[in-house]
Amino acid sequence: MTEETNGAPQQPLMKMQILAQFVRDMSFENVVAQKGLQSADVQPEMQVQVSLDARKRAQENQYEVITKFKVTSTNKATNAPLYLLEVDYGGIFHIEGIPEDQMHPFLLIECPRQLFPFVRRIVSDVTRDGGFPPFNLDMVDFVQLYRAELARRAEAQRPADAPVS
């Protein structure tokens, strides 16, 4: 429903509410504790992979967004694994007033931005509780992540014999 002010229609107001947040799946593997530390010279090197998923729920205006983080720590000197943390963190959102053509980017950019501080805290706590210094995730550029995924999909759909422009 749009409102009129001075005879000109206005865009409906955007409304977003986080109805729930949850850990859908989490795994922490402390390789050092399982195999024993081979060397006193440990220089951790971190690798973080992020992926996103979103789907419409049966309830009107409700969407589920899952952020997936995979944090791998290896010893820079030997390339031996130190730990592996995988966490799927989700949120259920009630969203109104977003045009249909803007819903996909909204779900995969704005919703993960809302969830990120909570995922960062979980990763920090789990790595600390796992016997390592707490790992604080760097900010994720969800706009760049979204654009990269669109480019990857476009490339995957391009025929193999099509010229690259």
Secondary structure, DSSP 8 states (H G I E B T S, - for coil): ---EETTEE-----EEEEEEEEEEEEEEEEHHHHH----S---EEEEEEEEEEEEE-SSTTEEEEEEEEEEEEEETTT--EEEEEEEEEEEEEEEES--HHHHHHIIIIIHHHHHHHHHHHHHHHHHHHTTS---------HHHHHHHHHHHHHHHHS-TTS---
